[in-house]
Amino acid sequence: MSSGDHGYGGDQTRTRLPEGSAGDAYGSGRRPGGRPSRSLITVVGVVVLLVAAIAFANRGGNGGNGGVDGNGGAPQARQTAPTGERPVTGSEAGIASGFPKTEQGAESAAANYAVALGSDRMFNRDERNEVIDAITAEAARAPLRQKMDKAYSEKFVESIGLDADGSAPKGMTFVNRTVPVGTKLTRYENGEASVEVWSASLFGLAGEGSTKPVSDGWFTITIDLVWAGGDWKVESHSQQEGPAPVRSDTTASGAEEIAEAVEGYGGFTYAR
Protein backbone atom coordinates (compact mmCIF):
# COMPACT_ATOMS: atom_id res chain seq x y z
CA MET A 1 0.00 0.00 0.00
CA SER A 2 4.66 5.43 -0.83
CA SER A 3 7.71 6.65 -2.24
CA GLY A 4 9.88 9.51 -1.20
CA ASP A 5 11.86 11.97 -3.26
CA HIS A 6 15.32 12.94 -2.17
CA GLY A 7 16.58 16.29 -3.40
CA TYR A 8 20.23 17.15 -3.59
CA GLY A 9 21.89 20.51 -4.12
CA GLY A 10 24.32 21.52 -6.86
CA ASP A 11 28.06 20.84 -7.02
CA GLN A 12 29.06 23.98 -5.13
CA THR A 13 31.59 23.59 -2.32
CA ARG A 14 31.66 26.02 0.57
CA THR A 15 34.71 26.50 2.78
CA ARG A 16 33.99 27.91 6.18
CA LEU A 17 36.88 29.95 7.60
CA PRO A 18 37.51 30.47 11.31
CA GLU A 19 36.36 33.65 13.00
CA GLY A 20 38.56 36.59 12.03
CA SER A 21 40.22 34.79 9.08
CA ALA A 22 38.38 36.57 6.28
CA GLY A 23 38.12 40.31 5.92
CA ASP A 24 39.99 40.93 9.16
CA ALA A 25 43.78 40.60 9.02
CA TYR A 26 44.05 41.33 12.73
CA GLY A 27 41.74 38.58 13.88
CA SER A 28 39.52 41.00 15.76
CA GLY A 29 36.35 38.97 15.02
CA ARG A 30 34.73 42.01 13.45
CA ARG A 31 31.55 41.31 11.36
CA PRO A 32 30.72 43.14 8.11
CA GLY A 33 28.06 45.80 8.54
CA GLY A 34 24.43 44.77 8.03
CA ARG A 35 25.02 41.02 8.46
CA PRO A 36 22.48 39.37 10.83
CA SER A 37 23.80 37.47 13.81
CA ARG A 38 23.64 33.70 13.99
CA SER A 39 21.26 33.81 16.93
CA LEU A 40 18.80 35.90 14.90
CA ILE A 41 18.97 33.48 11.96
CA THR A 42 18.32 30.56 14.33
CA VAL A 43 15.28 32.24 15.88
CA VAL A 44 13.82 33.10 12.46
CA GLY A 45 14.37 29.50 11.30
CA VAL A 46 12.59 28.04 14.31
CA VAL A 47 9.62 30.37 13.84
CA VAL A 48 9.31 29.41 10.15
CA LEU A 49 9.37 25.70 10.99
CA LEU A 50 6.81 26.16 13.75
CA VAL A 51 4.42 28.01 11.44
CA ALA A 52 4.82 25.30 8.79
CA ALA A 53 4.14 22.55 11.33
CA ILE A 54 0.96 24.26 12.55
CA ALA A 55 -0.26 24.73 8.99
CA PHE A 56 0.41 21.05 8.20
CA ALA A 57 -1.42 19.87 11.33
CA ASN A 58 -4.45 22.00 10.54
CA ARG A 59 -4.53 20.73 6.99
CA GLY A 60 -4.38 17.10 8.11
CA GLY A 61 -7.47 17.47 10.28
CA ASN A 62 -9.60 18.90 7.53
CA GLY A 63 -11.04 15.58 6.44
CA GLY A 64 -14.64 15.89 7.47
CA ASN A 65 -15.99 16.65 4.01
CA GLY A 66 -15.49 13.12 2.74
CA GLY A 67 -14.48 12.10 -0.74
CA VAL A 68 -17.33 13.72 -2.65
CA ASP A 69 -17.56 17.45 -3.22
CA GLY A 70 -20.33 19.52 -1.61
CA ASN A 71 -22.20 19.92 -4.89
CA GLY A 72 -22.73 16.21 -5.39
CA GLY A 73 -20.13 16.04 -8.15
CA ALA A 74 -17.40 13.53 -8.83
CA PRO A 75 -15.29 12.22 -5.93
CA GLN A 76 -12.33 14.45 -5.11
CA ALA A 77 -8.91 12.89 -4.61
CA ARG A 78 -7.68 13.24 -1.03
CA GLN A 79 -5.34 11.53 1.35
CA THR A 80 -6.73 9.15 3.93
CA ALA A 81 -6.17 10.99 7.19
CA PRO A 82 -7.63 10.68 10.68
CA THR A 83 -10.57 12.98 11.34
CA GLY A 84 -10.64 12.94 15.11
CA GLU A 85 -14.16 11.48 15.12
CA ARG A 86 -14.76 8.97 17.91
CA PRO A 87 -15.03 5.33 16.76
CA VAL A 88 -18.31 3.49 17.27
CA THR A 89 -18.98 1.78 20.58
CA GLY A 90 -21.52 -0.81 19.45
CA SER A 91 -20.87 -4.30 18.07
CA GLU A 92 -22.76 -7.21 16.60
CA ALA A 93 -21.29 -10.71 16.34
CA GLY A 94 -17.95 -9.22 17.35
CA ILE A 95 -18.02 -6.69 14.49
CA ALA A 96 -18.24 -2.93 15.00
CA SER A 97 -21.72 -1.50 14.37
CA GLY A 98 -23.76 1.67 14.79
CA PHE A 99 -21.96 3.79 12.21
CA PRO A 100 -23.32 7.31 11.61
CA LYS A 101 -25.15 8.20 8.42
CA THR A 102 -22.27 10.28 7.08
CA GLU A 103 -19.52 9.87 4.52
CA GLN A 104 -17.06 9.12 7.31
CA GLY A 105 -19.48 6.59 8.77
CA ALA A 106 -19.73 4.78 5.43
CA GLU A 107 -15.94 4.60 5.10
CA SER A 108 -15.54 3.32 8.65
CA ALA A 109 -18.21 0.69 8.10
CA ALA A 110 -16.58 -0.49 4.88
CA ALA A 111 -13.17 -0.79 6.55
CA ASN A 112 -14.57 -2.87 9.42
CA TYR A 113 -16.66 -5.03 7.10
CA ALA A 114 -13.62 -5.67 4.91
CA VAL A 115 -11.85 -7.07 7.98
CA ALA A 116 -14.81 -9.34 8.75
CA LEU A 117 -15.11 -10.57 5.16
CA GLY A 118 -11.37 -11.29 5.10
CA SER A 119 -11.15 -13.19 8.39
CA ASP A 120 -10.68 -16.86 9.27
CA ARG A 121 -14.32 -16.94 10.41
CA MET A 122 -15.36 -17.14 6.76
CA PHE A 123 -13.99 -20.70 6.51
CA ASN A 124 -16.49 -22.11 9.01
CA ARG A 125 -20.06 -22.20 7.68
CA ASP A 126 -21.82 -21.29 10.92
CA GLU A 127 -19.44 -18.43 11.72
CA ARG A 128 -19.58 -17.24 8.12
CA ASN A 129 -23.37 -16.99 8.26
CA GLU A 130 -23.10 -15.11 11.56
CA VAL A 131 -20.81 -12.56 9.91
CA ILE A 132 -23.09 -12.23 6.89
CA ASP A 133 -26.18 -11.72 9.06
CA ALA A 134 -24.41 -9.01 11.08
CA ILE A 135 -23.10 -6.87 8.23
CA THR A 136 -25.43 -7.48 5.28
CA ALA A 137 -28.70 -5.85 4.30
CA GLU A 138 -31.61 -8.25 4.72
CA ALA A 139 -32.41 -8.45 0.99
CA ALA A 140 -28.80 -9.34 0.18
CA ARG A 141 -28.27 -12.03 2.83
CA ALA A 142 -29.61 -15.09 1.00
CA PRO A 143 -27.77 -14.36 -2.28
CA LEU A 144 -24.53 -13.65 -0.41
CA ARG A 145 -24.84 -16.85 1.62
CA GLN A 146 -25.20 -18.86 -1.58
CA LYS A 147 -22.25 -17.07 -3.16
CA MET A 148 -20.04 -17.65 -0.13
CA ASP A 149 -21.08 -21.29 0.31
CA LYS A 150 -19.94 -21.88 -3.25
CA ALA A 151 -16.67 -19.97 -2.78
CA TYR A 152 -15.82 -21.70 0.51
CA SER A 153 -16.70 -25.23 -0.58
CA GLU A 154 -15.31 -28.21 1.34
CA LYS A 155 -13.06 -28.97 -1.61
CA PHE A 156 -11.54 -25.49 -1.50
CA VAL A 157 -11.19 -25.51 2.29
CA GLU A 158 -9.41 -28.87 2.25
CA SER A 159 -7.18 -27.77 -0.65
CA ILE A 160 -5.49 -25.20 1.58
CA GLY A 161 -4.84 -27.77 4.29
CA LEU A 162 -7.82 -27.17 6.60
CA ASP A 163 -10.32 -29.66 7.96
CA ALA A 164 -13.80 -29.64 6.44
CA ASP A 165 -15.09 -27.31 9.19
CA GLY A 166 -12.36 -24.76 8.50
CA SER A 167 -10.20 -25.64 11.49
CA ALA A 168 -6.45 -26.11 11.25
CA PRO A 169 -4.79 -29.52 11.65
CA LYS A 170 -3.27 -30.31 15.03
CA GLY A 171 -0.05 -28.37 15.61
CA MET A 172 -0.93 -25.77 12.98
CA THR A 173 -2.34 -22.22 13.23
CA PHE A 174 -4.56 -20.96 10.42
CA VAL A 175 -3.98 -17.31 9.55
CA ASN A 176 -6.38 -15.20 7.49
CA ARG A 177 -6.27 -11.54 8.49
CA THR A 178 -7.14 -8.40 6.54
CA VAL A 179 -5.64 -5.01 7.46
CA PRO A 180 -7.15 -1.90 5.82
CA VAL A 181 -4.53 0.59 4.65
CA GLY A 182 -6.89 3.29 3.38
CA THR A 183 -10.40 3.96 2.13
CA LYS A 184 -11.82 5.94 -0.77
CA LEU A 185 -15.45 7.00 -1.04
CA THR A 186 -16.52 6.83 -4.69
CA ARG A 187 -20.29 7.31 -4.35
CA TYR A 188 -22.57 8.76 -1.67
CA GLU A 189 -26.21 9.62 -2.34
CA ASN A 190 -29.75 8.79 -1.22
CA GLY A 191 -28.75 6.45 1.59
CA GLU A 192 -26.30 4.50 -0.57
CA ALA A 193 -22.51 4.53 -0.70
CA SER A 194 -19.67 2.79 -2.47
CA VAL A 195 -16.28 2.54 -0.77
CA GLU A 196 -12.98 1.09 -1.94
CA VAL A 197 -10.82 -0.37 0.85
CA TRP A 198 -7.15 -0.85 0.00
CA SER A 199 -5.90 -3.68 2.18
CA ALA A 200 -2.98 -5.88 3.10
CA SER A 201 -3.53 -9.48 4.13
CA LEU A 202 -1.90 -12.45 5.82
CA PHE A 203 -2.88 -15.93 4.72
CA GLY A 204 -1.65 -19.48 5.26
CA LEU A 205 -0.90 -22.19 7.79
CA ALA A 206 1.76 -21.55 10.42
CA GLY A 207 3.42 -24.67 11.72
CA GLU A 208 6.31 -27.03 11.16
CA GLY A 209 5.95 -28.82 7.84
CA SER A 210 3.24 -26.54 6.49
CA THR A 211 2.84 -26.68 2.72
CA LYS A 212 0.96 -23.35 2.81
CA PRO A 213 3.23 -21.03 4.83
CA VAL A 214 1.83 -17.65 5.82
CA SER A 215 2.42 -15.01 3.15
CA ASP A 216 1.23 -11.47 2.61
CA GLY A 217 -0.93 -10.08 -0.16
CA TRP A 218 -2.46 -6.80 -1.33
CA PHE A 219 -5.92 -6.20 -2.73
CA THR A 220 -8.71 -3.64 -3.00
CA ILE A 221 -12.23 -4.59 -1.98
CA THR A 222 -15.13 -2.47 -3.23
CA ILE A 223 -18.10 -2.52 -0.87
CA ASP A 224 -21.52 -1.17 -1.84
CA LEU A 225 -23.46 -0.06 1.23
CA VAL A 226 -27.06 0.82 1.92
CA TRP A 227 -28.52 2.59 4.98
CA ALA A 228 -30.88 0.12 6.64
CA GLY A 229 -32.12 -0.31 10.19
CA GLY A 230 -30.13 2.67 11.45
CA ASP A 231 -26.76 1.45 10.21
CA TRP A 232 -24.69 0.93 7.07
CA LYS A 233 -25.09 -2.59 5.66
CA VAL A 234 -23.37 -4.44 2.83
CA GLU A 235 -25.39 -4.74 -0.36
CA SER A 236 -22.64 -6.28 -2.49
CA HIS A 237 -18.86 -6.45 -2.72
CA SER A 238 -16.11 -7.34 -5.16
CA GLN A 239 -12.35 -7.65 -5.00
CA GLN A 240 -9.33 -7.12 -7.20
CA GLU A 241 -5.59 -7.50 -6.69
CA GLY A 242 -3.26 -4.63 -5.77
CA PRO A 243 -1.96 -2.03 -5.69
CA ALA A 244 1.05 -3.86 -4.26
CA PRO A 245 4.33 -2.26 -3.13
CA VAL A 246 7.83 -3.55 -3.75
CA ARG A 247 8.69 -6.45 -1.48
CA SER A 248 10.74 -5.45 1.56
CA ASP A 249 14.08 -6.99 2.49
CA THR A 250 12.82 -7.92 5.97
CA THR A 251 13.85 -11.46 6.89
CA ALA A 252 10.87 -13.80 7.06
CA SER A 253 9.99 -15.09 10.53
CA GLY A 254 9.70 -18.73 11.46
CA ALA A 255 6.37 -20.56 11.70
CA GLU A 256 6.36 -20.54 15.51
CA GLU A 257 6.98 -16.78 15.68
CA ILE A 258 4.20 -16.10 13.17
CA ALA A 259 1.76 -18.31 15.08
CA GLU A 260 2.58 -16.56 18.36
CA ALA A 261 2.13 -13.13 16.74
CA VAL A 262 -1.27 -13.99 15.29
CA GLU A 263 -2.50 -15.40 18.59
CA GLY A 264 -1.00 -12.59 20.66
CA TYR A 265 -1.90 -9.50 18.62
CA GLY A 266 -5.59 -8.61 18.34
CA GLY A 267 -7.29 -6.58 15.65
CA PHE A 268 -8.80 -3.08 15.73
CA THR A 269 -12.04 -1.22 15.29
CA TYR A 270 -11.38 0.98 12.27
CA ALA A 271 -12.58 4.57 12.16
CA ARG A 272 -12.16 7.15 9.40
N, C-alpha and C positions, 0 to 999 in steps of 0.2 A: 500499500500500500501506500522520496523527495530527494531532490538533488540540490546541491549547494554550489554556488559559483564562487570561485576564489579569484579576486582581482589582485594584480601585482602592478607596481609602479614601473616607471621607465628605467633606463640604464644609468641614471645619474648617480654619482657617488659624492657624498658630502663628507668633508673632513672637519671635525669639530676641534678647534684649537683651545688650549687652556685659557683661563681668564688672564687678560692682560697681554696675550701673545699677538693679537691682531689689532692694529690701529693704535697701539699704545706701547711705544718703545721702552717706556720706563716701568712697565708692569704695574701701573697704578690702579688697574681694575676699572678704569673710567669707561662708561657706556656712551655710545653715540647718542646725540640729542634726539628725542622723540621716540625712542625705542621702548616698548612696554616691558615691564619687569616680568620675570618668569612667574611670580606669584599671581599677577594679574591674569596672565594667559591661562594658568591652571584653573583659576576661579571661573573664568569665562567658559572654559571647556567643560567643567562640571555642570554649570548651569545649562548649557546647550544639551548635554546628554540627559539631564534630568527632564527637561522640557520634552525631548524626543521620547523618553520612556513613558511619560504621562500620556502623551498623544497616542502612543502605541497601545497602551492599556485601555484607554477610552475607546479606541477603534475596535479592539478585540471584543468588547462587551456589547457592541451594537449589533447583536444577532437576532433580535426579537422579531424582525420583520419576516423571517422565513425566506424560502427560496423563490417565492413568486412575488412580482412587483405589486404595488398597491392598487394598480388599475386593472388587475386581473389578466395581465399580459403574460408573455413567455417567462419561464423561470429565469432568474438572474443568477449568474455564476457567483459563488461566494465560498469562502473557506469554512469548513466545519469548525466552529469554535464554541466553547461553553457559554451559556447564556446567563447562568446564575439562578435559573429557575430551580425550585426544589423538585427532586424526583418524587414519583408517586409513592404512596405508602401502602396501597392495597395490593393484594395478590390473589390469584386463582390458580389452583393446581401447581403452586410453586412458581408461577409466572407473574411478573408485574402486571397490574391492571389499574383501571381508573384514570386513564390518561385524559387530559383536558381536550376540549374541542377547539384546538388551535393548530397552526402549522407545526409548532414545536412539539405539541402532543402527538401528532401523527408521526413525526420522525422518531420520537422516543418509542412509541408503540412498535413501529417497524423494526427498530434496532433490537428490542427485547424479543419480538416474535421471531426474528431471524435466528437468535440464539436458541430459542425453543425448537424451531424447525431443524436446526443443525446440531441437535444434541443426541446423546446415546439413547435417550428415552424413545426415540423414533424407531428403534430396532425391536422393541417389545410391543406387541399389538395392543395390549390393554393400556399401557402407558402412552402409546402413540395416540390412541383415541381420546385419552384424557387431555392431552395437549391440544388436539384438534378442537375438542369441545370448548376448551377454555379460550382459545384465541380466534376462532372462526365464526363468521356470521352464520346464523341458523340455516339460511337457504343454501349455504355453500358447504355445510358439514358433510352431508351424505356423498356428494361428488368427490370431495377431497379425501374422505375415508377410502373410497373405492380406488382413487388414484394412488394413494399411499400404500394400500394393501398390495397393489400390483407392483409398485416400486420396491417395497420391502418384502418380497416373497421369501419363502423358506429357502428356496434355491439360492437366492442372492445372499441372504444372511449367512448361510452355511459356506458360501464361496469365499467369504472373507474371514473364515475361521471361527465363527460364532456358533453356539448351539441354536437349535430351532427357535428358542424363545428369546434370542438376542443376547444371552449371557455369554461371558467369556469362559473358555476352558479353564480348568483348575490350574492355578499358578500363573495365569495371564490377567492382564488388566486391559479392558477395552477402552479406547480413547476416541471420542468424537465430540469435539468442542469447537464452537464458532465464536469468533471474537470480532465484533464490529469495529472497523477502523474509521468510518465516516458515513454520513448519510446525505442524500440529496433529494429534496422535494421536487418532483417534476410535474405534479398536478395537484390542485387543491380547489375544489368548488362543490357547492351543493351537498355537503356532507360526505364527500368522497375525496380520496387522496391516493396518490401513487408515490412511493418512496423507493429509491435505490439505496441499498445498504452494501457498501464495500466492506468485505470481510476477509479475515485470515482464518485458517482452520487447522486443527490437529486431528489426524485420523490414523488408526491402526491398532495393533495389538502389542502391548508392552509385556515382555517376558522372555526368558531364555528360550531360544529355539523358535521364536516367532517367525513365520514366513511373511507376515504383514507388519513390519516394524512401523512405529509411529512416524509419520512424515507430515510436513506442513503443506498447505495449499492456499490459493487466493481465488476468490470468486466475488461476483456481484449478484445479489438477490434482489429482484424487483417485487415489491409487495403492494398489491392494490388493497386499499382499506375502505371501509364504509362505516359511518357512524350509526351504531345500533345499540339500543339498550343502555345508553349513557356512556359508551366507551367505543374506542376504535377497534374494529374487528377485521380479520383477514377475509377478503373476498376471493382472491386468487394470488398466486405467486409463481415466479419463474426464476431461473438461475442461469448464469453464463460465467465462463472462466475469466479470471483476471479482473483488473490489471494486476500484474505480478511484478515485484521488484527483482533486482539482481540478487542471486543467492549470496548470503553472507559467508564469511570465512570462519564462523564460529564452529568449534569442534562439536560434533554430535555427542549427546549424552548417552550413557548406557541405558538398557531397558529398565533396570531397577530404579535408576534416578528419575527417569521419565514417569514410571508408575507412581513413585512417591510424590512427585510434583503434582500430578493430576489428582491424586487422592488428598493432598495437603492444601492445595490452593483452590479456593472456591471462586465462583463467578460473581458477576455484578448485576445490579439493576442499572440499565443504561438510560441516561437522560440527555436531552439535546442541550 
